């Protein structure tokens, strides 16, 4: 029984941490990419940001025509 103590200590201090690390590295590699829902959400956000940019450009054009020095007032 006394000969089992060093084996258990080595197992708990060396083998178990390595197994845990390998487990989580494997999990991380498996979920490395985006899911379909995440890709769709990212694409929707990109389209929304492009629409907002277009609207902002239109508003700036209108302001430039109506109030030429509006940028100086900011």
PDB file of N, H, CA, C and O in Angstrom:
ATOM      1  N   UNK A   1       0.822  -1.192   0.000  1.00  0.00           N
ATOM      2  CA  UNK A   1       0.000   0.000   0.000  1.00  0.00           C
ATOM      3  C   UNK A   1       0.867   1.257   0.000  1.00  0.00           C
ATOM      4  O   UNK A   1       0.533   2.252  -0.643  1.00  0.00           O
ATOM      5  N   UNK A   2       1.986   1.199   0.730  1.00  0.00           N
ATOM      6  H   UNK A   2       2.257   0.391   1.252  1.00  0.00           H
ATOM      7  CA  UNK A   2       2.876   2.350   0.781  1.00  0.00           C
ATOM      8  C   UNK A   2       3.540   2.599  -0.564  1.00  0.00           C
ATOM      9  O   UNK A   2       3.936   3.728  -0.855  1.00  0.00           O
ATOM     10  N   UNK A   3       3.667   1.584  -1.373  1.00  0.00           N
ATOM     11  H   UNK A   3       3.346   0.667  -1.137  1.00  0.00           H
ATOM     12  CA  UNK A   3       4.290   1.759  -2.689  1.00  0.00           C
ATOM     13  C   UNK A   3       3.336   2.443  -3.678  1.00  0.00           C
ATOM     14  O   UNK A   3       3.778   2.924  -4.722  1.00  0.00           O
ATOM     15  N   UNK A   4       2.063   2.492  -3.370  1.00  0.00           N
ATOM     16  H   UNK A   4       1.704   2.101  -2.522  1.00  0.00           H
ATOM     17  CA  UNK A   4       1.072   3.133  -4.230  1.00  0.00           C
ATOM     18  C   UNK A   4       1.065   4.658  -4.072  1.00  0.00           C
ATOM     19  O   UNK A   4       0.654   5.370  -4.987  1.00  0.00           O
ATOM     20  N   UNK A   5       1.512   5.156  -2.930  1.00  0.00           N
ATOM     21  H   UNK A   5       1.846   4.577  -2.186  1.00  0.00           H
ATOM     22  CA  UNK A   5       1.465   6.592  -2.652  1.00  0.00           C
ATOM     23  C   UNK A   5       2.291   7.385  -3.670  1.00  0.00           C
ATOM     24  O   UNK A   5       1.775   8.359  -4.218  1.00  0.00           O
ATOM     25  N   UNK A   6       3.545   7.019  -3.949  1.00  0.00           N
ATOM     26  H   UNK A   6       3.964   6.228  -3.504  1.00  0.00           H
ATOM     27  CA  UNK A   6       4.301   7.784  -4.955  1.00  0.00           C
ATOM     28  C   UNK A   6       3.668   7.724  -6.348  1.00  0.00           C
ATOM     29  O   UNK A   6       3.702   8.704  -7.092  1.00  0.00           O
ATOM     30  N   UNK A   7       3.099   6.583  -6.691  1.00  0.00           N
ATOM     31  H   UNK A   7       3.071   5.787  -6.087  1.00  0.00           H
ATOM     32  CA  UNK A   7       2.450   6.446  -7.996  1.00  0.00           C
ATOM     33  C   UNK A   7       1.239   7.365  -8.095  1.00  0.00           C
ATOM     34  O   UNK A   7       1.022   8.016  -9.117  1.00  0.00           O
ATOM     35  N   UNK A   8       0.462   7.412  -7.036  1.00  0.00           N
ATOM     36  H   UNK A   8       0.638   6.884  -6.206  1.00  0.00           H
ATOM     37  CA  UNK A   8      -0.715   8.284  -7.009  1.00  0.00           C
ATOM     38  C   UNK A   8      -0.299   9.756  -7.067  1.00  0.00           C
ATOM     39  O   UNK A   8      -0.922  10.561  -7.758  1.00  0.00           O
ATOM     40  N   UNK A   9       0.761  10.094  -6.332  1.00  0.00           N
ATOM     41  H   UNK A   9       1.267   9.440  -5.770  1.00  0.00           H
ATOM     42  CA  UNK A   9       1.239  11.480  -6.338  1.00  0.00           C
ATOM     43  C   UNK A   9       1.712  11.876  -7.737  1.00  0.00           C
ATOM     44  O   UNK A   9       1.377  12.962  -8.209  1.00  0.00           O
ATOM     45  N   UNK A  10       2.473  11.027  -8.399  1.00  0.00           N
ATOM     46  H   UNK A  10       2.744  10.145  -8.015  1.00  0.00           H
ATOM     47  CA  UNK A  10       2.942  11.309  -9.757  1.00  0.00           C
ATOM     48  C   UNK A  10       1.755  11.426 -10.709  1.00  0.00           C
ATOM     49  O   UNK A  10       1.718  12.321 -11.553  1.00  0.00           O
ATOM     50  N   UNK A  11       0.807  10.540 -10.575  1.00  0.00           N
ATOM     51  H   UNK A  11       0.837   9.813  -9.889  1.00  0.00           H
ATOM     52  CA  UNK A  11      -0.375  10.575 -11.427  1.00  0.00           C
ATOM     53  C   UNK A  11      -1.142  11.892 -11.246  1.00  0.00           C
ATOM     54  O   UNK A  11      -1.543  12.520 -12.226  1.00  0.00           O
ATOM     55  N   UNK A  12      -1.341  12.298 -10.002  1.00  0.00           N
ATOM     56  H   UNK A  12      -1.016  11.788  -9.206  1.00  0.00           H
ATOM     57  CA  UNK A  12      -2.108  13.511  -9.709  1.00  0.00           C
ATOM     58  C   UNK A  12      -1.357  14.790 -10.101  1.00  0.00           C
ATOM     59  O   UNK A  12      -1.994  15.779 -10.464  1.00  0.00           O
ATOM     60  N   UNK A  13      -0.047  14.793 -10.038  1.00  0.00           N
ATOM     61  H   UNK A  13       0.470  13.990  -9.743  1.00  0.00           H
ATOM     62  CA  UNK A  13       0.706  16.015 -10.321  1.00  0.00           C
ATOM     63  C   UNK A  13       1.175  16.129 -11.763  1.00  0.00           C
ATOM     64  O   UNK A  13       1.436  17.233 -12.242  1.00  0.00           O
ATOM     65  N   UNK A  14       1.286  14.994 -12.470  1.00  0.00           N
ATOM     66  H   UNK A  14       1.074  14.097 -12.081  1.00  0.00           H
ATOM     67  CA  UNK A  14       1.802  15.043 -13.834  1.00  0.00           C
ATOM     68  C   UNK A  14       0.745  14.601 -14.845  1.00  0.00           C
ATOM     69  O   UNK A  14       0.439  15.341 -15.780  1.00  0.00           O
ATOM     70  N   UNK A  15       0.206  13.450 -14.673  1.00  0.00           N
ATOM     71  H   UNK A  15       0.455  12.850 -13.913  1.00  0.00           H
ATOM     72  CA  UNK A  15      -0.670  12.868 -15.682  1.00  0.00           C
ATOM     73  C   UNK A  15      -2.022  13.584 -15.747  1.00  0.00           C
ATOM     74  O   UNK A  15      -2.483  13.917 -16.839  1.00  0.00           O
ATOM     75  N   UNK A  16      -2.654  13.822 -14.624  1.00  0.00           N
ATOM     76  H   UNK A  16      -2.279  13.551 -13.737  1.00  0.00           H
ATOM     77  CA  UNK A  16      -3.976  14.460 -14.609  1.00  0.00           C
ATOM     78  C   UNK A  16      -3.947  15.859 -15.227  1.00  0.00           C
ATOM     79  O   UNK A  16      -4.800  16.157 -16.063  1.00  0.00           O
ATOM     80  N   UNK A  17      -3.006  16.727 -14.853  1.00  0.00           N
ATOM     81  H   UNK A  17      -2.313  16.485 -14.174  1.00  0.00           H
ATOM     82  CA  UNK A  17      -2.988  18.044 -15.509  1.00  0.00           C
ATOM     83  C   UNK A  17      -2.787  17.950 -17.024  1.00  0.00           C
ATOM     84  O   UNK A  17      -3.394  18.714 -17.774  1.00  0.00           O
ATOM     85  N   UNK A  18      -1.948  17.029 -17.476  1.00  0.00           N
ATOM     86  H   UNK A  18      -1.455  16.408 -16.867  1.00  0.00           H
ATOM     87  CA  UNK A  18      -1.757  16.856 -18.914  1.00  0.00           C
ATOM     88  C   UNK A  18      -3.036  16.387 -19.604  1.00  0.00           C
ATOM     89  O   UNK A  18      -3.370  16.859 -20.691  1.00  0.00           O
ATOM     90  N   UNK A  19      -3.736  15.473 -18.979  1.00  0.00           N
ATOM     91  H   UNK A  19      -3.465  15.090 -18.096  1.00  0.00           H
ATOM     92  CA  UNK A  19      -5.002  15.014 -19.546  1.00  0.00           C
ATOM     93  C   UNK A  19      -6.020  16.143 -19.616  1.00  0.00           C
ATOM     94  O   UNK A  19      -6.734  16.270 -20.611  1.00  0.00           O
ATOM     95  N   UNK A  20      -6.094  16.955 -18.588  1.00  0.00           N
ATOM     96  H   UNK A  20      -5.513  16.853 -17.780  1.00  0.00           H
ATOM     97  CA  UNK A  20      -7.029  18.077 -18.578  1.00  0.00           C
ATOM     98  C   UNK A  20      -6.660  19.086 -19.663  1.00  0.00           C
ATOM     99  O   UNK A  20      -7.535  19.563 -20.386  1.00  0.00           O
ATOM    100  N   UNK A  21      -5.393  19.410 -19.783  1.00  0.00           N
ATOM    101  H   UNK A  21      -4.682  19.023 -19.196  1.00  0.00           H
ATOM    102  CA  UNK A  21      -4.945  20.356 -20.806  1.00  0.00           C
ATOM    103  C   UNK A  21      -5.246  19.820 -22.203  1.00  0.00           C
ATOM    104  O   UNK A  21      -5.749  20.555 -23.052  1.00  0.00           O
ATOM    105  N   UNK A  22      -4.945  18.558 -22.445  1.00  0.00           N
ATOM    106  H   UNK A  22      -4.536  17.960 -21.755  1.00  0.00           H
ATOM    107  CA  UNK A  22      -5.210  17.969 -23.757  1.00  0.00           C
ATOM    108  C   UNK A  22      -6.703  17.969 -24.058  1.00  0.00           C
ATOM    109  O   UNK A  22      -7.103  18.195 -25.200  1.00  0.00           O
ATOM    110  N   UNK A  23      -7.519  17.721 -23.062  1.00  0.00           N
ATOM    111  H   UNK A  23      -7.194  17.537 -22.134  1.00  0.00           H
ATOM    112  CA  UNK A  23      -8.969  17.726 -23.249  1.00  0.00           C
ATOM    113  C   UNK A  23      -9.448  19.106 -23.717  1.00  0.00           C
ATOM    114  O   UNK A  23     -10.196  19.204 -24.690  1.00  0.00           O
ATOM    115  N   UNK A  24      -9.025  20.161 -23.032  1.00  0.00           N
ATOM    116  H   UNK A  24      -8.418  20.081 -22.241  1.00  0.00           H
ATOM    117  CA  UNK A  24      -9.491  21.497 -23.379  1.00  0.00           C
ATOM    118  C   UNK A  24      -8.874  22.005 -24.685  1.00  0.00           C
ATOM    119  O   UNK A  24      -9.518  22.777 -25.395  1.00  0.00           O
ATOM    120  N   UNK A  25      -7.667  21.603 -25.017  1.00  0.00           N
ATOM    121  H   UNK A  25      -7.144  20.976 -24.439  1.00  0.00           H
ATOM    122  CA  UNK A  25      -7.080  21.968 -26.313  1.00  0.00           C
ATOM    123  C   UNK A  25      -7.892  21.322 -27.433  1.00  0.00           C
ATOM    124  O   UNK A  25      -8.154  21.960 -28.453  1.00  0.00           O
ATOM    125  N   UNK A  26      -8.283  20.090 -27.257  1.00  0.00           N
ATOM    126  H   UNK A  26      -8.070  19.572 -26.428  1.00  0.00           H
ATOM    127  CA  UNK A  26      -9.104  19.403 -28.245  1.00  0.00           C
ATOM    128  C   UNK A  26     -10.451  20.100 -28.403  1.00  0.00           C
ATOM    129  O   UNK A  26     -10.919  20.297 -29.524  1.00  0.00           O
ATOM    130  N   UNK A  27     -11.074  20.469 -27.296  1.00  0.00           N
ATOM    131  H   UNK A  27     -10.694  20.309 -26.385  1.00  0.00           H
ATOM    132  CA  UNK A  27     -12.348  21.194 -27.344  1.00  0.00           C
ATOM    133  C   UNK A  27     -12.182  22.527 -28.058  1.00  0.00           C
ATOM    134  O   UNK A  27     -13.036  22.909 -28.857  1.00  0.00           O
ATOM    135  N   UNK A  28     -11.087  23.244 -27.780  1.00  0.00           N
ATOM    136  H   UNK A  28     -10.393  22.934 -27.130  1.00  0.00           H
ATOM    137  CA  UNK A  28     -10.842  24.544 -28.386  1.00  0.00           C
ATOM    138  C   UNK A  28     -10.672  24.413 -29.900  1.00  0.00           C
ATOM    139  O   UNK A  28     -11.201  25.226 -30.660  1.00  0.00           O
ATOM    140  N   UNK A  29      -9.943  23.401 -30.332  1.00  0.00           N
ATOM    141  H   UNK A  29      -9.513  22.741 -29.715  1.00  0.00           H
ATOM    142  CA  UNK A  29      -9.727  23.190 -31.768  1.00  0.00           C
ATOM    143  C   UNK A  29     -11.030  22.806 -32.472  1.00  0.00           C
ATOM    144  O   UNK A  29     -11.248  23.176 -33.626  1.00  0.00           O
ATOM    145  N   UNK A  30     -11.883  22.074 -31.784  1.00  0.00           N
ATOM    146  H   UNK A  30     -11.706  21.774 -30.847  1.00  0.00           H
ATOM    147  CA  UNK A  30     -13.144  21.653 -32.393  1.00  0.00           C
ATOM    148  C   UNK A  30     -14.087  22.839 -32.591  1.00  0.00           C
ATOM    149  O   UNK A  30     -14.863  22.849 -33.547  1.00  0.00           O
ATOM    150  N   UNK A  31     -14.035  23.825 -31.721  1.00  0.00           N
ATOM    151  H   UNK A  31     -13.405  23.816 -30.944  1.00  0.00           H
ATOM    152  CA  UNK A  31     -14.930  24.979 -31.815  1.00  0.00           C
ATOM    153  C   UNK A  31     -14.193  26.226 -32.292  1.00  0.00           C
ATOM    154  O   UNK A  31     -14.569  27.343 -31.937  1.00  0.00           O
ATOM    155  N   UNK A  32     -13.163  26.046 -33.080  1.00  0.00           N
ATOM    156  H   UNK A  32     -12.857  25.139 -33.369  1.00  0.00           H
ATOM    157  CA  UNK A  32     -12.319  27.160 -33.515  1.00  0.00           C
ATOM    158  C   UNK A  32     -13.071  28.124 -34.428  1.00  0.00           C
ATOM    159  O   UNK A  32     -12.905  29.336 -34.288  1.00  0.00           O
ATOM    160  N   UNK A  33     -13.873  27.647 -35.336  1.00  0.00           N
ATOM    161  H   UNK A  33     -14.008  26.663 -35.451  1.00  0.00           H
ATOM    162  CA  UNK A  33     -14.567  28.498 -36.301  1.00  0.00           C
ATOM    163  C   UNK A  33     -15.886  29.028 -35.773  1.00  0.00           C
ATOM    164  O   UNK A  33     -16.299  28.727 -34.653  1.00  0.00           O
ATOM    165  N   UNK A  34     -16.538  29.825 -36.609  1.00  0.00           N
ATOM    166  H   UNK A  34     -16.203  30.070 -37.518  1.00  0.00           H
ATOM    167  CA  UNK A  34     -17.840  30.378 -36.259  1.00  0.00           C
ATOM    168  C   UNK A  34     -18.944  29.382 -36.604  1.00  0.00           C
ATOM    169  O   UNK A  34     -18.838  28.631 -37.573  1.00  0.00           O
ATOM    170  N   UNK A  35     -19.980  29.388 -35.813  1.00  0.00           N
ATOM    171  H   UNK A  35     -20.066  29.998 -35.026  1.00  0.00           H
ATOM    172  CA  UNK A  35     -21.132  28.549 -36.134  1.00  0.00           C
ATOM    173  C   UNK A  35     -21.942  29.235 -37.236  1.00  0.00           C
ATOM    174  O   UNK A  35     -21.688  30.389 -37.579  1.00  0.00           O
ATOM    175  N   UNK A  36     -22.913  28.513 -37.783  1.00  0.00           N
ATOM    176  H   UNK A  36     -23.119  27.575 -37.505  1.00  0.00           H
ATOM    177  CA  UNK A  36     -23.746  29.076 -38.848  1.00  0.00           C
ATOM    178  C   UNK A  36     -24.522  30.294 -38.352  1.00  0.00           C
ATOM    179  O   UNK A  36     -24.643  31.290 -39.066  1.00  0.00           O
ATOM    180  N   UNK A  37     -25.045  30.215 -37.132  1.00  0.00           N
ATOM    181  H   UNK A  37     -24.947  29.407 -36.552  1.00  0.00           H
ATOM    182  CA  UNK A  37     -25.778  31.344 -36.560  1.00  0.00           C
ATOM    183  C   UNK A  37     -24.872  32.553 -36.378  1.00  0.00           C
ATOM    184  O   UNK A  37     -25.278  33.684 -36.646  1.00  0.00           O
ATOM    185  N   UNK A  38     -23.648  32.318 -35.923  1.00  0.00           N
ATOM    186  H   UNK A  38     -23.318  31.399 -35.706  1.00  0.00           H
ATOM    187  CA  UNK A  38     -22.701  33.419 -35.734  1.00  0.00           C
ATOM    188  C   UNK A  38     -22.320  34.053 -37.076  1.00  0.00           C
ATOM    189  O   UNK A  38     -22.194  35.274 -37.174  1.00  0.00           O
ATOM    190  N   UNK A  39     -22.141  33.229 -38.098  1.00  0.00           N
ATOM    191  H   UNK A  39     -22.244  32.238 -38.019  1.00  0.00           H
ATOM    192  CA  UNK A  39     -21.820  33.757 -39.425  1.00  0.00           C
ATOM    193  C   UNK A  39     -22.965  34.605 -39.961  1.00  0.00           C
ATOM    194  O   UNK A  39     -22.738  35.679 -40.519  1.00  0.00           O
ATOM    195  N   UNK A  40     -24.195  34.128 -39.795  1.00  0.00           N
ATOM    196  H   UNK A  40     -24.380  33.256 -39.341  1.00  0.00           H
ATOM    197  CA  UNK A  40     -25.365  34.863 -40.264  1.00  0.00           C
ATOM    198  C   UNK A  40     -25.496  36.181 -39.504  1.00  0.00           C
ATOM    199  O   UNK A  40     -25.786  37.216 -40.103  1.00  0.00           O
ATOM    200  N   UNK A  41     -25.284  36.149 -38.192  1.00  0.00           N
ATOM    201  H   UNK A  41     -25.049  35.308 -37.705  1.00  0.00           H
ATOM    202  CA  UNK A  41     -25.366  37.358 -37.384  1.00  0.00           C
ATOM    203  C   UNK A  41     -24.292  38.362 -37.804  1.00  0.00           C
ATOM    204  O   UNK A  41     -24.561  39.560 -37.898  1.00  0.00           O
ATOM    205  N   UNK A  42     -23.101  37.883 -38.052  1.00  0.00           N
ATOM    206  H   UNK A  42     -22.882  36.910 -37.977  1.00  0.00           H
ATOM    207  CA  UNK A  42     -22.011  38.755 -38.489  1.00  0.00           C
ATOM    208  C   UNK A  42     -22.326  39.384 -39.846  1.00  0.00           C
ATOM    209  O   UNK A  42     -22.059  40.565 -40.064  1.00  0.00           O
ATOM    210  N   UNK A  43     -22.889  38.599 -40.747  1.00  0.00           N
ATOM    211  H   UNK A  43     -23.107  37.640 -40.570  1.00  0.00           H
ATOM    212  CA  UNK A  43     -23.265  39.127 -42.053  1.00  0.00           C
ATOM    213  C   UNK A  43     -24.365  40.187 -41.925  1.00  0.00           C
ATOM    214  O   UNK A  43     -24.317  41.212 -42.605  1.00  0.00           O
ATOM    215  N   UNK A  44     -25.353  39.947 -41.059  1.00  0.00           N
ATOM    216  H   UNK A  44     -25.392  39.114 -40.506  1.00  0.00           H
ATOM    217  CA  UNK A  44     -26.406  40.935 -40.827  1.00  0.00           C
ATOM    218  C   UNK A  44     -25.841  42.219 -40.241  1.00  0.00           C
ATOM    219  O   UNK A  44     -26.239  43.313 -40.640  1.00  0.00           O
ATOM    220  N   UNK A  45     -24.926  42.094 -39.310  1.00  0.00           N
ATOM    221  H   UNK A  45     -24.602  41.205 -38.986  1.00  0.00           H
ATOM    222  CA  UNK A  45     -24.295  43.279 -38.728  1.00  0.00           C
ATOM    223  C   UNK A  45     -23.508  44.050 -39.777  1.00  0.00           C
ATOM    224  O   UNK A  45     -23.516  45.281 -39.779  1.00  0.00           O
ATOM    225  N   UNK A  46     -22.830  43.337 -40.668  1.00  0.00           N
ATOM    226  H   UNK A  46     -22.824  42.337 -40.667  1.00  0.00           H
ATOM    227  CA  UNK A  46     -22.066  43.984 -41.731  1.00  0.00           C
ATOM    228  C   UNK A  46     -23.008  44.756 -42.651  1.00  0.00           C
ATOM    229  O   UNK A  46     -22.729  45.904 -43.000  1.00  0.00           O
ATOM    230  N   UNK A  47     -24.122  44.136 -43.047  1.00  0.00           N
ATOM    231  H   UNK A  47     -24.348  43.204 -42.763  1.00  0.00           H
ATOM    232  CA  UNK A  47     -25.087  44.813 -43.918  1.00  0.00           C
ATOM    233  C   UNK A  47     -25.679  46.040 -43.232  1.00  0.00           C
ATOM    234  O   UNK A  47     -25.831  47.088 -43.858  1.00  0.00           O
ATOM    235  N   UNK A  48     -26.014  45.916 -41.949  1.00  0.00           N
ATOM    236  H   UNK A  48     -25.890  45.064 -41.440  1.00  0.00           H
ATOM    237  CA  UNK A  48     -26.556  47.054 -41.205  1.00  0.00           C
ATOM    238  C   UNK A  48     -25.544  48.187 -41.111  1.00  0.00           C
ATOM    239  O   UNK A  48     -25.906  49.355 -41.252  1.00  0.00           O
ATOM    240  N   UNK A  49     -24.290  47.854 -40.875  1.00  0.00           N
ATOM    241  H   UNK A  49     -23.996  46.906 -40.760  1.00  0.00           H
ATOM    242  CA  UNK A  49     -23.267  48.904 -40.782  1.00  0.00           C
ATOM    243  C   UNK A  49     -23.063  49.591 -42.128  1.00  0.00           C
ATOM    244  O   UNK A  49     -22.829  50.799 -42.173  1.00  0.00           O
ATOM    245  N   UNK A  50     -23.147  48.842 -43.222  1.00  0.00           N
ATOM    246  H   UNK A  50     -23.337  47.861 -43.185  1.00  0.00           H
ATOM    247  CA  UNK A  50     -23.029  49.441 -44.547  1.00  0.00           C
ATOM    248  C   UNK A  50     -24.199  50.388 -44.813  1.00  0.00           C
ATOM    249  O   UNK A  50     -24.009  51.467 -45.374  1.00  0.00           O
ATOM    250  N   UNK A  51     -25.414  49.986 -44.410  1.00  0.00           N
ATOM    251  H   UNK A  51     -25.569  49.109 -43.955  1.00  0.00           H
ATOM    252  CA  UNK A  51     -26.584  50.846 -44.583  1.00  0.00           C
ATOM    253  C   UNK A  51     -26.440  52.117 -43.749  1.00  0.00           C
ATOM    254  O   UNK A  51     -26.764  53.207 -44.222  1.00  0.00           O
ATOM    255  N   UNK A  52     -25.961  51.987 -42.523  1.00  0.00           N
ATOM    256  H   UNK A  52     -25.699  51.101 -42.139  1.00  0.00           H
ATOM    257  CA  UNK A  52     -25.753  53.162 -41.668  1.00  0.00           C
ATOM    258  C   UNK A  52     -24.708  54.090 -42.266  1.00  0.00           C
ATOM    259  O   UNK A  52     -24.868  55.310 -42.225  1.00  0.00           O
ATOM    260  N   UNK A  53     -23.651  53.532 -42.817  1.00  0.00           N
ATOM    261  H   UNK A  53     -23.521  52.541 -42.851  1.00  0.00           H
ATOM    262  CA  UNK A  53     -22.609  54.343 -43.440  1.00  0.00           C
ATOM    263  C   UNK A  53     -23.173  55.106 -44.630  1.00  0.00           C
ATOM    264  O   UNK A  53     -22.851  56.278 -44.825  1.00  0.00           O
ATOM    265  N   UNK A  54     -24.003  54.457 -45.417  1.00  0.00           N
ATOM    266  H   UNK A  54     -24.264  53.505 -45.259  1.00  0.00           H
ATOM    267  CA  UNK A  54     -24.622  55.106 -46.572  1.00  0.00           C
ATOM    268  C   UNK A  54     -25.530  56.249 -46.120  1.00  0.00           C
ATOM    269  O   UNK A  54     -25.514  57.328 -46.712  1.00  0.00           O
ATOM    270  N   UNK A  55     -26.315  56.015 -45.079  1.00  0.00           N
ATOM    271  H   UNK A  55     -26.329  55.139 -44.598  1.00  0.00           H
ATOM    272  CA  UNK A  55     -27.189  57.070 -44.555  1.00  0.00           C
ATOM    273  C   UNK A  55     -26.387  58.241 -44.005  1.00  0.00           C
ATOM    274  O   UNK A  55     -26.741  59.401 -44.217  1.00  0.00           O
ATOM    275  N   UNK A  56     -25.315  57.933 -43.304  1.00  0.00           N
ATOM    276  H   UNK A  56     -25.027  56.991 -43.132  1.00  0.00           H
ATOM    277  CA  UNK A  56     -24.471  58.987 -42.749  1.00  0.00           C
ATOM    278  C   UNK A  56     -23.858  59.827 -43.864  1.00  0.00           C
ATOM    279  O   UNK A  56     -23.807  61.052 -43.759  1.00  0.00           O
ATOM    280  N   UNK A  57     -23.399  59.185 -44.920  1.00  0.00           N
ATOM    281  H   UNK A  57     -23.441  58.190 -45.005  1.00  0.00           H
ATOM    282  CA  UNK A  57     -22.845  59.918 -46.058  1.00  0.00           C
ATOM    283  C   UNK A  57     -23.899  60.811 -46.706  1.00  0.00           C
ATOM    284  O   UNK A  57     -23.606  61.944 -47.089  1.00  0.00           O
ATOM    285  N   UNK A  58     -25.127  60.300 -46.828  1.00  0.00           N
ATOM    286  H   UNK A  58     -25.365  59.380 -46.516  1.00  0.00           H
ATOM    287  CA  UNK A  58     -26.206  61.104 -47.400  1.00  0.00           C
ATOM    288  C   UNK A  58     -26.509  62.311 -46.518  1.00  0.00           C
ATOM    289  O   UNK A  58     -26.703  63.416 -47.025  1.00  0.00           O
ATOM    290  N   UNK A  59     -26.552  62.108 -45.202  1.00  0.00           N
ATOM    291  H   UNK A  59     -26.395  61.210 -44.790  1.00  0.00           H
ATOM    292  CA  UNK A  59     -26.808  63.229 -44.286  1.00  0.00           C
ATOM    293  C   UNK A  59     -25.699  64.270 -44.354  1.00  0.00           C
ATOM    294  O   UNK A  59     -25.974  65.469 -44.326  1.00  0.00           O
ATOM    295  N   UNK A  60     -24.454  63.828 -44.442  1.00  0.00           N
ATOM    296  H   UNK A  60     -24.229  62.854 -44.464  1.00  0.00           H
ATOM    297  CA  UNK A  60     -23.344  64.770 -44.543  1.00  0.00           C
ATOM    298  C   UNK A  60     -23.405  65.557 -45.850  1.00  0.00           C
ATOM    299  O   UNK A  60     -23.083  66.745 -45.880  1.00  0.00           O
ATOM    300  N   UNK A  61     -23.810  64.905 -46.909  1.00  0.00           N
ATOM    301  H   UNK A  61     -24.072  63.940 -46.885  1.00  0.00           H
ATOM    302  CA  UNK A  61     -23.957  65.598 -48.195  1.00  0.00           C
ATOM    303  C   UNK A  61     -25.042  66.660 -48.113  1.00  0.00           C
ATOM    304  O   UNK A  61     -24.861  67.778 -48.594  1.00  0.00           O
ATOM    305  N   UNK A  62     -26.165  66.311 -47.506  1.00  0.00           N
ATOM    306  H   UNK A  62     -26.312  65.402 -47.116  1.00  0.00           H
ATOM    307  CA  UNK A  62     -27.255  67.271 -47.336  1.00  0.00           C
ATOM    308  C   UNK A  62     -26.799  68.449 -46.479  1.00  0.00           C
ATOM    309  O   UNK A  62     -27.056  69.604 -46.820  1.00  0.00           O
ATOM    310  N   UNK A  63     -26.126  68.160 -45.377  1.00  0.00           N
ATOM    311  H   UNK A  63     -25.917  67.222 -45.100  1.00  0.00           H
ATOM    312  CA  UNK A  63     -25.644  69.237 -44.508  1.00  0.00           C
ATOM    313  C   UNK A  63     -24.617  70.110 -45.221  1.00  0.00           C
ATOM    314  O   UNK A  63     -24.612  71.328 -45.046  1.00  0.00           O
ATOM    315  N   UNK A  64     -23.750  69.499 -46.022  1.00  0.00           N
ATOM    316  H   UNK A  64     -23.754  68.509 -46.164  1.00  0.00           H
ATOM    317  CA  UNK A  64     -22.762  70.287 -46.775  1.00  0.00           C
ATOM    318  C   UNK A  64     -23.456  71.250 -47.732  1.00  0.00           C
ATOM    319  O   UNK A  64     -22.999  72.378 -47.920  1.00  0.00           O
ATOM    320  N   UNK A  65     -24.564  70.808 -48.340  1.00  0.00           N
ATOM    321  H   UNK A  65     -24.935  69.892 -48.187  1.00  0.00           H
ATOM    322  CA  UNK A  65     -25.301  71.667 -49.267  1.00  0.00           C
ATOM    323  C   UNK A  65     -26.071  72.769 -48.540  1.00  0.00           C
ATOM    324  O   UNK A  65     -26.103  73.916 -48.985  1.00  0.00           O
ATOM    325  N   UNK A  66     -26.688  72.406 -47.418  1.00  0.00           N
ATOM    326  H   UNK A  66     -26.661  71.474 -47.056  1.00  0.00           H
ATOM    327  CA  UNK A  66     -27.538  73.355 -46.689  1.00  0.00           C
ATOM    328  C   UNK A  66     -26.736  74.310 -45.813  1.00  0.00           C
ATOM    329  O   UNK A  66     -26.986  75.516 -45.813  1.00  0.00           O
ATOM    330  N   UNK A  67     -25.780  73.775 -45.074  1.00  0.00           N
ATOM    331  H   UNK A  67     -25.577  72.796 -45.075  1.00  0.00           H
ATOM    332  CA  UNK A  67     -24.980  74.568 -44.128  1.00  0.00           C
ATOM    333  C   UNK A  67     -23.506  74.255 -44.401  1.00  0.00           C
ATOM    334  O   UNK A  67     -22.961  73.313 -43.826  1.00  0.00           O
ATOM    335  N   UNK A  68     -22.857  75.033 -45.271  1.00  0.00           N
ATOM    336  H   UNK A  68     -23.300  75.798 -45.738  1.00  0.00           H
ATOM    337  CA  UNK A  68     -21.491  74.702 -45.707  1.00  0.00           C
ATOM    338  C   UNK A  68     -20.455  74.591 -44.580  1.00  0.00           C
ATOM    339  O   UNK A  68     -19.531  73.784 -44.679  1.00  0.00           O
ATOM    340  N   UNK A  69     -20.592  75.381 -43.519  1.00  0.00           N
ATOM    341  H   UNK A  69     -21.343  76.037 -43.438  1.00  0.00           H
ATOM    342  CA  UNK A  69     -19.564  75.356 -42.466  1.00  0.00           C
ATOM    343  C   UNK A  69     -20.028  74.634 -41.202  1.00  0.00           C
ATOM    344  O   UNK A  69     -19.598  74.981 -40.102  1.00  0.00           O
ATOM    345  N   UNK A  70     -20.889  73.647 -41.343  1.00  0.00           N
ATOM    346  H   UNK A  70     -21.239  73.366 -42.236  1.00  0.00           H
ATOM    347  CA  UNK A  70     -21.404  72.948 -40.174  1.00  0.00           C
ATOM    348  C   UNK A  70     -20.330  72.154 -39.454  1.00  0.00           C
ATOM    349  O   UNK A  70     -20.430  71.937 -38.246  1.00  0.00           O
ATOM    350  N   UNK A  71     -19.313  71.720 -40.167  1.00  0.00           N
ATOM    351  H   UNK A  71     -19.232  71.897 -41.148  1.00  0.00           H
ATOM    352  CA  UNK A  71     -18.244  70.932 -39.523  1.00  0.00           C
ATOM    353  C   UNK A  71     -17.402  71.790 -38.584  1.00  0.00           C
ATOM    354  O   UNK A  71     -16.869  71.291 -37.593  1.00  0.00           O
ATOM    355  N   UNK A  72     -17.283  73.059 -38.890  1.00  0.00           N
ATOM    356  H   UNK A  72     -17.716  73.465 -39.695  1.00  0.00           H
ATOM    357  CA  UNK A  72     -16.499  73.956 -38.036  1.00  0.00           C
ATOM    358  C   UNK A  72     -17.192  74.221 -36.708  1.00  0.00           C
ATOM    359  O   UNK A  72     -16.539  74.550 -35.718  1.00  0.00           O
ATOM    360  N   UNK A  73     -18.506  74.079 -36.686  1.00  0.00           N
ATOM    361  H   UNK A  73     -19.036  73.812 -37.490  1.00  0.00           H
ATOM    362  CA  UNK A  73     -19.282  74.337 -35.467  1.00  0.00           C
ATOM    363  C   UNK A  73     -19.206  73.188 -34.471  1.00  0.00           C
ATOM    364  O   UNK A  73     -19.588  73.340 -33.311  1.00  0.00           O
ATOM    365  N   UNK A  74     -18.722  72.060 -34.916  1.00  0.00           N
ATOM    366  H   UNK A  74     -18.412  71.936 -35.859  1.00  0.00           H
ATOM    367  CA  UNK A  74     -18.619  70.902 -34.003  1.00  0.00           C
ATOM    368  C   UNK A  74     -17.518  71.150 -33.078  1.00  0.00           C
ATOM    369  O   UNK A  74     -17.236  70.319 -32.216  1.00  0.00           O
TER     370      UNK A  74
END
